[in-house]
Amino acid sequence: MSEDTEPSVNISGGESGGGVVAEFDPAAADTRAEEIVDRLGELYWQKTYGGRDAFTCLVRTILSQNTSDKASQPAHDALIDRYDGGASQRDADGASGQPRAEDVDLAESLATTEQSTLAETISSAGLYNQKSEIIIDAAEWVLEAFGSAAAFDEFVKDEDPAEVRETLLEVRGVGPKTADCVLLFAGGRGGVFPVDTHVHRIYRRLGIAPADADHEEVRAVLEREVPAEKCGFGHTASIQFGREYCSARKPACLEDPEACPMGDLCEQVGVYPETGEVVDPADAPEAETKG
């Protein structure tokens, strides 16, 4: 459970970005995908999207690749503390001689660091040697292409989303999910539905996307069938839904058909409560007959 203080009503968007307020009404949904997101809107609290520093968001998303938030968050905190003027590097009035956070360019700090030092700093995130190399490469790219982290932030927030996405995908170690997370959480762009492992599994299992669809194909379906102002919420809420109900190995419906709030909307592709078997939707026999 989140320890955040939640508002008294669901919200979509916010002053820092993410579009306009969305109304979650499953009965009024135009597509089954929207109906699912609307039900999620009744289950989970909406966060605001946009407003995060773009390069910091890029680094955070790279750290999260192939690991859990529980593992990657300490790595992110340690990186910020060491390279971005973290509070522990200086005393309350800044008299320690370390630069204040607002005076530090994170891209410059990371571009000039020793790879071994960065790897040690982010070791809790796993794959730390590979991730440290990717982060340093990304920092060097930001400085070469934009001159500073601040200029990169302006690019992400102000330029055409398709151009931003295409540019990010040219960077080593940045895939579609990472690029989309930067667009959503830094740029606050509507109509962006990042597809991680949970989203990829859930919407194929539900039968919203083809069983053999790759991540990009699932994204295309969701961004076409879910209103733009609901995509950001759909991404974060689907991840929570995947953790609580529709897990990879033990979805809630295996033990109790009534346990899942999406039960009446789900085609259970690859899930067999009668036998307790669960397979990837792409490997499900019924997927072949539909294809």
FENJOVEN-V672779 format. One record per helix or strand of 2 or more residues. SS is the DSSP state (alpha for helix, beta for strand). FROM is the first residue (numbers start at 1). LEN is the number of residues. If there is no record, write none. Layout:
SS_FROM_LEN + SS_FROM_LEN
//
This chain:
alpha_26_3 + alpha_32_12 + alpha_54_11 + alpha_69_15 + alpha_87_3 + alpha_101_3 + alpha_106_6 + alpha_115_7 + alpha_123_3 + alpha_128_19 + alpha_149_10 + alpha_161_8 + alpha_176_11 + alpha_197_9 + alpha_215_11 + alpha_228_17 + alpha_252_3 + alpha_263_3 + beta_271_2 + beta_277_2 + alpha_281_3 + alpha_285_6
//
